[in-house]
Structure formats: C-alpha cells, structure tokens
Amino acid sequence: MAGLANTLTQNLRASYPSNLDKYEDRLSRYGAWELAKRDTDDINSIVTPEVIELAQRSIGNTLQIPVIDGADVSIGSTRSCTITDTENVSNLVTVSFTTYSFGFNMIPAQYQNNDIKYQADYNRKLVKYLKKFASTLDSAVVSAVESAKSSKWNSAFVGTGAKYGALTGDALQVTNAQKNLIFNDVSTIMDEDDFEGIYNVLGSSSLKSTVMQYTNQGANNDTNTAFQFGDYDFSYSNRVSNGSGVEATFYTIPRGTIATFNRNEPDAILGSSVGETVVWDTVQVPIVELEMGVLYKKECADNSGINGGSGAGHLTGSMKESFIWSTDVAVVTAYNSDTTNVPSPIHKAEITIA
C-alpha cells in the first residue's frame, strides 16, 4: 500500500494562468501619452486630418508643415493714400519621427508537456514589450513638453518681488503655503499671456495628492478651494519627475497644443509576403493603442539554447517563429516663432516642499 501511495501522491499543480503573478507585468499610468493622443483628436488640434494622412505615408520622405510667423504691426493715426505694409513671413516646420521596434521568438515545440501554453506565453511576452513601449512613448511626450515650455511670462504674479518670485529653470516656484490656491492663480497667469482654458494639466503623480485635497475642500468646509478647478483636466505620469526640494511638478497646457501620429513601413501596409514563411502586416496593438507594422518569420532552427538550455536539449532542429514589431512616432507641439519675446502655451510650475 505504501508503494501505491508513493505513486499516487504527486505535486498538486494549478493550471496557468493562476493569477498569482498578476503584478509581475503591471502597467503604469501613462498620462503624458494619453494626453497627447487625446489632444491630437481635439477639435482645436494643432494638426489637421491631412497632416495625419500625409504622415502615414511619409516614410522615406520628409514631412513638413507650413506656418506663418506672428508679427507686431503698427496702427496709424492719420488717413493716407498710401500705407506701410508688413508682409507675412512663412516657414516650414520639419516633423521628426523616431523609430521604435521590439520582438520576440516563439518555439511551438517547447509547449508540449508544459504547464505554460503557447498563447499564454505569447500574451505575456507581448505585454511586457508593450508596457516598456508605453513608458518610452510617455517619456517622449514629457520630453517634448519640457522642451516646449515657455521661458517668457508676462504675468504680474511672476518676477523679482512678485507673488511667486522669479522663475527657476523657466518654472514657476510655488511654496507649500501657496499651493492651496495655485490653480486659481495659474488661470490668471495664462490669461495674462493671452491663452484661455480649458487647460490640460500634466503632473507628476505626487500632484494628485494636492489636487484631491483641494478639490474636496468644497462649500461645506471652512475654506472653499474647489471653485478653482473648473478650468482644468488633469493627467498624471510617473515620467514627470520632481527636482530636488520639489513636492510636485506640473505643466499647464491649453487644449489642442500637443499632437502625436505614427507611420509604418510600406511592406507592412501592403501586406507583403514570401510564401508563408515571411509575412508583413499591420496590427492594432493594445496599451499604446497604435497600429504597428509586424514582420512574422518562421524557420527551422537549433532552439536547444533557450532558457539556458534547461529542458530544451531535444529542440536542436525545431520550428522557430519570430514576431518583429515596429513603427515611427512623431510628437509635435505648437509652433512659436519667437520664444524669447513671446510666451509659449506650455507653462511649467513646481510646488516646493518648503
């Protein structure tokens, strides 16, 4: 009987997915990327449907967008038969694309007698790359916003001796004591630079604490601070970082100021193939919500080295499938022909710890 018990009593193993590893590839908050996509579709977007359509077929070419510079003109005080005209100055803005690619292999034979099956392994491989891609795109938007922040502020609230003092690194410095009404003042600051809401606010994740605190200080509280938040839509990202001594960082951005679009390689768009062993296609992928090009290949290969060779010695001549994903992405911000003298729409602020 004991011998029979030895053969019957085996390890009890749950089937996969078991949900035990659900936090291993947990997603982040990609507020900057989501804001850029939302702003692209805004009715007041800085890009037209024509620009997006041209971008999609611009690979191998240079995409340029024509603009006309703003100018200061003079108003006369007498009537005359002649006028002094100021001609418009036009420019071409060249759109810069960045290529992103990633890929992974699948060995169908390794899933024989394996608790992890093909589809589960494929899904997790794709998710881990899309997770990294999403944070990479999120960082790209944050970088574009940081680069486009205004260095010129006209507000009486800003400068030596003013309420908020001089800018530091082109960022408004908000003390901890001032933060309870900062969004009331930011609306005025934007007005003084001739911008108007509603505004998108892209903030560090730590900004959420301040926003949640003061949006809930409503009419039934001794101090009502909730009134000031009607002009804003908030997005948060872990890629918006705080400097030394800074509690929270945020950018105030008029709607329709940022845009993003992508393009794919011609073979993916055409659906090219070499028999059934090499196939190009386009696929809408989750998380980043982009249509990407994908190259699929299958071949006979020595796959015995996967996972360090553990348990794969029999895969010396077996099928290997490769999935290679790629796309080109551009992130653009509103044009300003004179950043030294004319405020740009993106305003940065830092709430200090002290």
VOBAVEX-664564 format. One record per residue: y, z, x of N, C-alpha, C in turn. Coordinates in steps of 0.05 Angstrom, whole numbers. Example, Ala and Ser with C-alpha at 12.3 -4.5 7.8 and 13.67 -1.06 7.14 Angstrom:
[site [-114 156 264] [-90 156 246] [-66 156 264]]
[site [-45 142 257] [-21 143 273] [1 157 258]]
// end
This chain:
[site [-24 0 17] [0 0 0] [25 0 17]]
[site [24 16 39] [48 17 56] [54 -11 68]]
[site [33 -26 75] [37 -53 86] [50 -71 66]]
[site [41 -69 41] [53 -85 19] [82 -78 15]]
[site [88 -51 17] [116 -42 13] [133 -54 35]]
[site [123 -56 60] [139 -66 82] [147 -95 77]]
[site [130 -111 64] [137 -139 60] [155 -142 35]]
[site [153 -124 16] [169 -126 -8] [197 -115 -4]]
[site [200 -96 13] [227 -83 17] [242 -98 38]]
[site [260 -116 29] [277 -133 46] [306 -125 42]]
[site [323 -135 60] [352 -131 56] [360 -143 30]]
[site [376 -128 15] [387 -138 -10] [414 -152 -4]]
[site [415 -177 -8] [439 -193 0] [452 -206 -25]]
[site [477 -201 -29] [491 -213 -51] [496 -242 -46]]
[site [499 -257 -68] [506 -286 -65] [536 -289 -58]]
[site [543 -311 -46] [571 -316 -39] [582 -337 -59]]
[site [607 -334 -68] [627 -314 -60] [622 -286 -72]]
[site [626 -266 -57] [622 -238 -66] [649 -225 -73]]
[site [671 -237 -65] [698 -227 -69] [706 -204 -49]]
[site [686 -196 -32] [692 -175 -13] [712 -184 8]]
[site [713 -209 13] [732 -220 34] [757 -232 23]]
[site [765 -224 -1] [787 -238 -15] [814 -235 -1]]
[site [817 -215 17] [842 -211 31] [842 -224 59]]
[site [820 -236 67] [819 -248 93] [838 -271 97]]
[site [841 -288 77] [859 -311 78] [880 -308 56]]
[site [891 -284 53] [911 -280 32] [936 -296 39]]
[site [949 -306 18] [973 -322 21] [998 -304 24]]
[site [1019 -316 35] [1044 -302 38] [1063 -311 16]]
[site [1088 -302 17] [1109 -311 -1] [1124 -332 14]]
[site [1123 -357 3] [1136 -380 17] [1162 -387 2]]
[site [1180 -368 0] [1204 -372 -16] [1223 -394 -7]]
[site [1224 -398 20] [1242 -419 30] [1232 -446 23]]
[site [1206 -451 27] [1193 -477 20] [1195 -482 -10]]
[site [1190 -462 -26] [1191 -465 -55] [1219 -471 -64]]
[site [1239 -458 -51] [1267 -463 -58] [1274 -492 -52]]
[site [1266 -502 -28] [1272 -529 -20] [1261 -549 -40]]
[site [1236 -545 -48] [1224 -563 -68] [1238 -562 -95]]
[site [1245 -538 -103] [1259 -535 -129] [1287 -548 -127]]
[site [1301 -544 -105] [1327 -556 -102] [1327 -586 -101]]
[site [1305 -597 -90] [1302 -626 -89] [1301 -638 -117]]
[site [1289 -624 -135] [1286 -633 -163] [1310 -626 -181]]
[site [1329 -611 -170] [1352 -602 -185] [1369 -626 -194]]
[site [1382 -624 -217] [1398 -646 -228] [1421 -653 -209]]
[site [1430 -633 -193] [1452 -638 -174] [1442 -640 -145]]
[site [1417 -649 -142] [1405 -651 -115] [1421 -669 -97]]
[site [1420 -663 -71] [1434 -680 -51] [1420 -706 -45]]
[site [1396 -709 -55] [1381 -734 -52] [1375 -747 -79]]
[site [1377 -773 -80] [1371 -788 -105] [1342 -796 -105]]
[site [1332 -804 -129] [1305 -814 -130] [1301 -838 -112]]
[site [1322 -854 -107] [1319 -877 -89] [1314 -868 -60]]
[site [1327 -846 -51] [1322 -836 -24] [1294 -827 -21]]
[site [1283 -813 -41] [1256 -803 -40] [1236 -827 -40]]
[site [1242 -847 -56] [1224 -871 -57] [1225 -885 -30]]
[site [1248 -888 -18] [1251 -901 8] [1237 -884 30]]
[site [1239 -858 28] [1226 -841 47] [1196 -844 48]]
[site [1185 -848 24] [1156 -850 22] [1145 -875 35]]
[site [1161 -895 39] [1152 -920 52] [1167 -926 78]]
[site [1178 -904 90] [1195 -908 113] [1181 -905 140]]
[site [1154 -899 139] [1140 -894 164] [1141 -920 182]]
[site [1148 -916 207] [1152 -938 225] [1180 -949 225]]
[site [1197 -939 207] [1225 -947 205] [1243 -922 207]]
[site [1269 -927 209] [1289 -906 209] [1301 -904 182]]
[site [1301 -880 170] [1314 -876 144] [1342 -865 148]]
[site [1362 -878 137] [1389 -870 139] [1402 -868 112]]
[site [1420 -848 108] [1433 -844 83] [1464 -847 88]]
[site [1477 -865 73] [1506 -868 77] [1522 -846 65]]
[site [1543 -837 78] [1561 -816 68] [1590 -825 73]]
[site [1608 -812 59] [1637 -816 64] [1649 -789 71]]
[site [1663 -787 94] [1675 -762 102] [1697 -754 84]]
[site [1700 -727 80] [1723 -717 66] [1748 -719 83]]
[site [1771 -718 71] [1796 -721 86] [1818 -707 72]]
[site [1837 -697 88] [1861 -684 78] [1883 -706 76]]
[site [1894 -709 52] [1914 -730 48] [1941 -717 40]]
[site [1962 -733 40] [1989 -723 34] [1998 -733 7]]
[site [2013 -716 -7] [2025 -723 -33] [2055 -726 -29]]
[site [2066 -749 -36] [2094 -754 -32] [2112 -741 -53]]
[site [2138 -742 -47] [2157 -730 -66] [2178 -751 -77]]
[site [2175 -776 -69] [2193 -797 -78] [2177 -822 -86]]
[site [2189 -838 -105] [2176 -863 -112] [2183 -884 -92]]
[site [2165 -903 -88] [2169 -924 -68] [2153 -948 -75]]
[site [2161 -971 -66] [2146 -996 -70] [2123 -998 -50]]
[site [2122 -981 -30] [2101 -982 -10] [2089 -954 -8]]
[site [2064 -953 0] [2051 -927 4] [2038 -926 32]]
[site [2034 -902 41] [2019 -898 66] [1990 -890 57]]
[site [1972 -908 62] [1944 -904 53] [1927 -890 74]]
[site [1908 -876 66] [1888 -864 83] [1861 -875 77]]
[site [1850 -892 94] [1825 -904 89] [1801 -884 91]]
[site [1781 -889 75] [1757 -872 77] [1742 -879 103]]
[site [1729 -858 113] [1712 -861 137] [1683 -857 129]]
[site [1666 -877 133] [1638 -874 126] [1621 -870 150]]
[site [1597 -858 145] [1578 -853 166] [1550 -856 156]]
[site [1531 -858 174] [1503 -859 166] [1489 -834 177]]
[site [1476 -820 160] [1460 -796 168] [1431 -804 171]]
[site [1421 -801 195] [1393 -808 201] [1375 -785 194]]
[site [1355 -790 177] [1336 -769 169] [1315 -765 190]]
[site [1310 -740 197] [1290 -734 218] [1265 -724 204]]
[site [1242 -736 210] [1216 -728 200] [1200 -714 222]]
[site [1184 -695 214] [1165 -681 232] [1137 -686 222]]
[site [1119 -695 240] [1091 -700 233] [1075 -674 235]]
[site [1060 -668 214] [1042 -645 214] [1013 -655 209]]
[site [994 -644 224] [966 -652 220] [948 -629 225]]
[site [925 -630 213] [904 -610 218] [877 -622 207]]
[site [856 -609 215] [830 -620 206] [807 -601 213]]
[site [784 -608 202] [760 -592 208] [735 -609 203]]
[site [713 -599 214] [687 -613 212] [669 -598 192]]
[site [652 -613 180] [631 -602 163] [604 -613 172]]
[site [584 -596 175] [557 -604 183] [538 -598 160]]
[site [533 -617 143] [517 -612 119] [491 -597 124]]
[site [477 -604 146] [451 -592 151] [451 -562 156]]
[site [474 -551 164] [475 -523 170] [475 -505 145]]
[site [478 -517 122] [478 -501 98] [451 -499 85]]
[site [431 -512 97] [403 -508 89] [395 -479 96]]
[site [383 -465 76] [374 -438 80] [397 -420 90]]
[site [422 -425 80] [445 -409 88] [458 -398 63]]
[site [466 -372 64] [479 -359 41] [506 -372 35]]
[site [519 -383 56] [544 -396 52] [539 -426 47]]
[site [547 -436 24] [541 -464 17] [565 -482 25]]
[site [559 -508 24] [578 -528 33] [606 -525 20]]
[site [607 -524 -6] [632 -524 -20] [648 -499 -14]]
[site [635 -476 -13] [649 -451 -7] [661 -452 21]]
[site [646 -463 41] [656 -464 68] [679 -484 70]]
[site [676 -507 57] [698 -527 56] [723 -515 44]]
[site [721 -501 22] [744 -490 9] [759 -470 27]]
[site [744 -453 40] [756 -433 57] [769 -445 82]]
[site [757 -466 93] [769 -480 116] [795 -493 108]]
[site [795 -506 85] [820 -519 76] [841 -498 70]]
[site [834 -476 57] [854 -456 50] [867 -444 75]]
[site [851 -439 96] [863 -426 120] [883 -445 133]]
[site [878 -472 132] [897 -490 144] [921 -494 126]]
[site [917 -495 100] [940 -498 82] [958 -473 83]]
[site [945 -450 86] [961 -425 90] [979 -427 114]]
[site [968 -436 136] [984 -439 161] [1005 -461 157]]
[site [998 -483 144] [1017 -505 139] [1040 -495 122]]
[site [1034 -479 101] [1055 -469 84] [1074 -451 99]]
[site [1064 -433 116] [1083 -417 132] [1099 -433 152]]
[site [1086 -455 162] [1100 -472 181] [1123 -487 166]]
[site [1118 -497 142] [1139 -511 127] [1161 -491 118]]
[site [1152 -467 111] [1171 -446 104] [1190 -440 127]]
[site [1179 -438 151] [1195 -434 175] [1214 -457 180]]
[site [1205 -481 174] [1222 -505 179] [1246 -504 160]]
[site [1243 -496 136] [1265 -494 117] [1284 -472 126]]
[site [1274 -449 134] [1291 -427 143] [1307 -436 167]]
[site [1294 -451 185] [1308 -461 209] [1331 -480 201]]
[site [1325 -498 181] [1346 -517 172] [1369 -502 159]]
[site [1363 -482 144] [1384 -466 130] [1401 -451 151]]
[site [1388 -439 171] [1402 -425 192] [1420 -444 207]]
[site [1410 -467 213] [1426 -487 229] [1450 -497 213]]
[site [1448 -497 186] [1469 -508 169] [1488 -487 159]]
[site [1485 -462 166] [1502 -441 156] [1531 -445 164]]
[site [1549 -436 148] [1578 -441 152] [1589 -423 175]]
[site [1605 -435 192] [1619 -420 213] [1648 -415 205]]
[site [1657 -429 184] [1684 -427 174] [1684 -413 147]]
[site [1698 -391 144] [1701 -376 119] [1730 -373 113]]
[site [1739 -379 89] [1767 -376 81] [1774 -350 67]]
[site [1754 -335 60] [1758 -311 43] [1775 -290 56]]
[site [1792 -277 40] [1808 -254 49] [1791 -230 54]]
[site [1765 -231 45] [1747 -208 50] [1736 -209 78]]
[site [1741 -231 93] [1728 -235 118] [1748 -237 141]]
[site [1744 -224 163] [1762 -226 186] [1770 -199 196]]
[site [1782 -198 219] [1791 -173 231] [1809 -158 212]]
[site [1803 -133 206] [1819 -117 188] [1812 -121 158]]
[site [1796 -140 152] [1788 -145 124] [1765 -127 115]]
[site [1758 -128 90] [1738 -110 78] [1712 -111 94]]
[site [1703 -135 101] [1677 -138 114] [1680 -143 144]]
[site [1704 -145 154] [1708 -149 182] [1702 -178 191]]
[site [1701 -181 217] [1696 -208 229] [1666 -214 227]]
[site [1661 -240 226] [1633 -249 226] [1620 -243 253]]
[site [1594 -239 252] [1577 -236 276] [1556 -258 275]]
[site [1557 -276 294] [1538 -298 294] [1540 -314 269]]
[site [1566 -318 259] [1571 -333 234] [1559 -320 209]]
[site [1553 -294 211] [1541 -279 188] [1560 -257 179]]
[site [1564 -254 153] [1579 -232 142] [1565 -205 148]]
[site [1579 -185 156] [1567 -159 163] [1573 -140 140]]
[site [1552 -131 127] [1554 -113 103] [1542 -86 111]]
[site [1559 -65 110] [1548 -39 116] [1531 -29 93]]
[site [1514 -9 98] [1497 2 78] [1513 13 54]]
[site [1536 23 60] [1553 34 39] [1565 12 21]]
[site [1566 -12 31] [1579 -34 16] [1559 -50 0]]
[site [1533 -46 5] [1513 -65 -6] [1510 -64 -37]]
[site [1519 -42 -49] [1514 -40 -78] [1530 -60 -94]]
[site [1553 -70 -83] [1569 -90 -98] [1572 -116 -82]]
[site [1555 -120 -62] [1559 -143 -45] [1557 -170 -61]]
[site [1539 -171 -81] [1536 -197 -95] [1560 -202 -114]]
[site [1574 -181 -122] [1599 -185 -136] [1619 -199 -118]]
[site [1621 -189 -93] [1640 -200 -74] [1632 -227 -63]]
[site [1606 -232 -60] [1597 -258 -50] [1605 -280 -69]]
[site [1604 -275 -94] [1613 -295 -114] [1642 -303 -109]]
[site [1659 -283 -104] [1687 -288 -99] [1690 -302 -72]]
[site [1676 -294 -52] [1677 -308 -26] [1670 -337 -28]]
[site [1650 -344 -44] [1642 -372 -48] [1664 -387 -63]]
[site [1676 -373 -83] [1699 -385 -98] [1721 -393 -79]]
[site [1728 -375 -60] [1750 -380 -42] [1744 -403 -22]]
[site [1719 -410 -19] [1712 -433 -3] [1706 -458 -21]]
[site [1714 -456 -46] [1712 -478 -66] [1684 -486 -73]]
[site [1666 -466 -73] [1639 -470 -84] [1636 -454 -109]]
[site [1618 -462 -126] [1614 -447 -151] [1584 -445 -157]]
[site [1577 -423 -172] [1549 -418 -179] [1541 -436 -202]]
[site [1515 -434 -207] [1496 -413 -199] [1486 -418 -171]]
[site [1481 -395 -156] [1473 -397 -129] [1443 -389 -125]]
[site [1430 -403 -107] [1405 -394 -97] [1410 -374 -74]]
[site [1395 -353 -74] [1396 -334 -52] [1368 -333 -39]]
[site [1368 -340 -13] [1344 -338 3] [1346 -314 20]]
[site [1328 -295 16] [1330 -270 31] [1305 -262 45]]
[site [1308 -244 65] [1285 -231 77] [1271 -215 55]]
[site [1245 -210 60] [1230 -194 40] [1243 -167 35]]
[site [1256 -156 56] [1268 -130 53] [1292 -130 34]]
[site [1303 -153 28] [1326 -155 10] [1317 -148 -19]]
[site [1292 -153 -25] [1282 -148 -52] [1286 -119 -60]]
[site [1284 -100 -41] [1288 -72 -48] [1317 -67 -58]]
[site [1337 -79 -45] [1365 -76 -53] [1369 -89 -81]]
[site [1359 -113 -84] [1363 -127 -109] [1350 -113 -133]]
[site [1326 -103 -129] [1312 -89 -150] [1326 -63 -157]]
[site [1336 -50 -137] [1350 -24 -142] [1375 -28 -159]]
[site [1392 -48 -151] [1417 -51 -165] [1417 -67 -190]]
[site [1396 -84 -193] [1393 -98 -219] [1385 -79 -241]]
[site [1373 -57 -233] [1363 -37 -253] [1383 -15 -257]]
[site [1406 -16 -244] [1428 3 -250] [1446 -9 -272]]
[site [1436 -7 -296] [1449 -20 -319] [1468 -3 -334]]
[site [1473 -10 -359] [1494 2 -375] [1488 32 -381]]
[site [1463 40 -380] [1457 68 -386] [1458 86 -362]]
[site [1466 75 -339] [1469 91 -315] [1498 99 -310]]
[site [1502 119 -294] [1529 128 -288] [1545 105 -275]]
[site [1532 89 -258] [1545 66 -246] [1530 41 -253]]
[site [1543 22 -266] [1530 -3 -274] [1534 -24 -252]]
[site [1513 -31 -238] [1515 -52 -217] [1501 -77 -225]]
[site [1488 -77 -248] [1472 -100 -256] [1489 -124 -263]]
[site [1514 -120 -271] [1531 -141 -280] [1535 -164 -260]]
[site [1532 -159 -234] [1539 -178 -213] [1517 -198 -207]]
[site [1494 -196 -220] [1471 -213 -212] [1467 -238 -229]]
[site [1485 -243 -248] [1482 -265 -266] [1484 -292 -253]]
[site [1498 -293 -230] [1503 -319 -217] [1482 -327 -197]]
[site [1459 -312 -195] [1441 -316 -173] [1412 -319 -181]]
[site [1398 -336 -167] [1368 -338 -168] [1358 -330 -140]]
[site [1340 -311 -139] [1331 -300 -114] [1303 -311 -106]]
[site [1301 -317 -80] [1276 -325 -67] [1273 -308 -42]]
[site [1249 -302 -35] [1244 -285 -11] [1224 -297 7]]
[site [1227 -292 33] [1208 -303 53] [1205 -284 76]]
[site [1181 -281 86] [1176 -266 110] [1186 -280 135]]
[site [1192 -306 132] [1202 -321 155] [1233 -318 158]]
[site [1247 -306 139] [1274 -298 143] [1274 -271 157]]
[site [1281 -271 182] [1278 -247 199] [1304 -231 200]]
[site [1302 -205 205] [1325 -187 209] [1330 -182 238]]
[site [1355 -183 246] [1362 -176 274] [1362 -146 278]]
[site [1368 -139 302] [1369 -110 309] [1390 -96 293]]
[site [1383 -73 281] [1402 -58 265] [1407 -69 238]]
[site [1392 -89 229] [1396 -102 204] [1374 -95 184]]
[site [1381 -86 161] [1362 -79 140] [1352 -103 124]]
[site [1370 -121 118] [1363 -144 102] [1382 -167 109]]
[site [1371 -192 107] [1386 -216 113] [1384 -235 89]]
[site [1406 -248 82] [1404 -268 61] [1424 -290 64]]
[site [1418 -313 52] [1435 -337 52] [1442 -343 23]]
[site [1468 -347 18] [1477 -355 -9] [1481 -386 -8]]
[site [1468 -399 -27] [1466 -429 -25] [1471 -441 -53]]
[site [1492 -456 -57] [1496 -470 -83] [1472 -487 -90]]
[site [1465 -487 -115] [1442 -503 -124] [1446 -532 -115]]
[site [1423 -545 -107] [1424 -573 -100] [1434 -578 -72]]
[site [1432 -559 -54] [1442 -561 -27] [1421 -569 -6]]
[site [1395 -563 -13] [1373 -568 6] [1354 -588 -8]]
[site [1341 -604 8] [1321 -623 -3] [1299 -627 17]]
[site [1276 -633 7] [1253 -640 25] [1236 -662 12]]
[site [1225 -679 29] [1207 -700 19] [1189 -708 42]]
[site [1167 -722 35] [1148 -729 56] [1139 -758 54]]
[site [1125 -767 74] [1114 -794 74] [1087 -794 88]]
[site [1070 -813 80] [1043 -815 91] [1038 -842 105]]
[site [1018 -842 121] [1011 -866 137] [1002 -889 119]]
[site [1007 -914 126] [1001 -937 109] [971 -939 102]]
[site [953 -933 120] [924 -935 114] [916 -916 92]]
[site [929 -892 92] [923 -873 70] [933 -883 44]]
[site [957 -895 44] [968 -905 19] [952 -929 9]]
[site [942 -946 27] [926 -970 20] [898 -963 13]]
[site [888 -939 21] [860 -932 16] [842 -948 34]]
[site [850 -953 59] [833 -969 77] [806 -956 83]]
[site [787 -972 92] [761 -961 98] [747 -979 118]]
[site [728 -967 133] [709 -982 149] [682 -975 138]]
[site [673 -992 120] [648 -985 106] [652 -959 91]]
[site [630 -942 92] [632 -916 80] [634 -894 102]]
[site [636 -902 127] [637 -882 148] [665 -873 156]]
[site [685 -890 151] [713 -883 157] [729 -891 133]]
[site [742 -871 120] [757 -876 95] [783 -861 96]]
[site [805 -875 89] [831 -863 87] [838 -860 57]]
[site [853 -839 51] [861 -835 23] [885 -817 22]]
[site [897 -814 -1] [918 -793 -5] [908 -773 -26]]
[site [914 -748 -21] [904 -727 -39] [927 -706 -43]]
[site [930 -698 -68] [949 -677 -74] [936 -650 -67]]
[site [948 -635 -49] [936 -610 -40] [951 -586 -51]]
[site [936 -565 -56] [949 -541 -68] [964 -525 -47]]
[site [976 -503 -55] [992 -484 -39] [1018 -497 -31]]
[site [1018 -519 -15] [1043 -532 -7] [1051 -552 -28]]
[site [1033 -560 -46] [1038 -579 -67] [1051 -604 -57]]
[site [1036 -617 -39] [1045 -643 -28] [1022 -663 -30]]
[site [1029 -688 -32] [1009 -710 -29] [1007 -716 0]]
[site [983 -712 12] [979 -716 40] [959 -739 45]]
[site [961 -751 68] [941 -770 77] [917 -755 88]]
[site [893 -766 82] [869 -754 93] [851 -776 104]]
[site [841 -772 128] [822 -790 141] [794 -777 141]]
[site [775 -790 128] [747 -779 127] [729 -796 145]]
[site [714 -783 163] [695 -797 180] [668 -783 179]]
[site [646 -798 181] [620 -786 184] [605 -801 205]]
[site [589 -786 221] [575 -798 243] [551 -780 251]]
[site [533 -791 267] [512 -775 278] [522 -762 304]]
[site [517 -736 307] [528 -721 330] [510 -699 338]]
[site [513 -689 362] [499 -665 371] [516 -642 362]]
[site [507 -628 341] [521 -606 329] [510 -579 337]]
[site [493 -579 357] [479 -554 365] [498 -533 376]]
[site [522 -541 384] [541 -522 396] [559 -508 377]]
[site [557 -513 351] [575 -500 332] [568 -470 330]]
[site [588 -454 325] [585 -425 324] [573 -414 350]]
[site [580 -427 373] [570 -417 398] [540 -423 402]]
[site [530 -441 385] [502 -448 388] [483 -430 373]]
[site [493 -408 361] [476 -389 347] [464 -401 322]]
[site [438 -403 322] [423 -413 299] [427 -443 294]]
[site [437 -458 314] [443 -486 310] [427 -504 329]]
[site [407 -493 342] [392 -508 361] [378 -532 350]]
[site [373 -532 324] [359 -555 311] [378 -577 303]]
[site [404 -574 308] [423 -594 298] [432 -613 321]]
[site [413 -619 339] [420 -636 362] [426 -665 353]]
[site [416 -674 331] [421 -700 321] [424 -699 291]]
[site [448 -693 280] [451 -690 251] [479 -701 244]]
[site [483 -702 218] [508 -714 208] [532 -695 211]]
[site [554 -706 220] [579 -691 221] [600 -706 205]]
[site [613 -691 188] [636 -702 172] [662 -690 183]]
[site [682 -707 186] [708 -697 195] [729 -704 174]]
[site [746 -684 169] [769 -687 150] [794 -682 165]]
[site [812 -702 168] [836 -700 183] [860 -705 164]]
[site [876 -685 161] [898 -685 142] [924 -689 157]]
[site [943 -704 146] [969 -708 159] [990 -717 139]]
[site [1015 -712 147] [1038 -722 132] [1063 -717 149]]
[site [1084 -732 142] [1110 -728 155] [1129 -715 135]]
[site [1143 -694 143] [1161 -680 125] [1189 -679 136]]
[site [1208 -683 119] [1237 -680 126] [1249 -658 109]]
[site [1266 -643 121] [1283 -622 107] [1312 -629 113]]
[site [1328 -633 93] [1356 -640 96] [1374 -620 81]]
[site [1398 -617 92] [1418 -600 79] [1443 -617 74]]
[site [1461 -606 58] [1485 -621 50] [1502 -628 75]]
[site [1514 -652 74] [1530 -662 96] [1557 -649 97]]
[site [1566 -642 121] [1594 -633 125] [1605 -647 150]]
[site [1626 -663 146] [1636 -679 168] [1654 -663 188]]
[site [1662 -639 180] [1680 -623 197] [1672 -594 195]]
[site [1651 -586 208] [1641 -558 205] [1660 -538 218]]
[site [1677 -547 236] [1696 -528 249] [1718 -519 230]]
[site [1727 -537 213] [1751 -531 197] [1745 -529 167]]
[site [1722 -539 158] [1715 -539 130] [1690 -522 125]]
[site [1691 -503 107] [1667 -486 102] [1643 -503 93]]
[site [1620 -497 103] [1595 -509 94] [1585 -492 71]]
[site [1567 -503 54] [1559 -489 30] [1541 -465 34]]
[site [1527 -464 57] [1508 -442 62] [1522 -419 76]]
[site [1522 -396 64] [1535 -372 76] [1514 -351 81]]
[site [1515 -340 106] [1495 -320 114] [1508 -292 114]]
[site [1492 -272 106] [1501 -245 106] [1479 -227 117]]
[site [1487 -205 130] [1468 -185 140] [1476 -158 130]]
[site [1457 -143 118] [1462 -116 110] [1452 -98 132]]
[site [1470 -83 144] [1463 -67 167] [1451 -40 158]]
[site [1436 -28 176] [1423 -3 169] [1443 19 167]]
[site [1464 19 184] [1484 40 184] [1506 33 164]]
// end
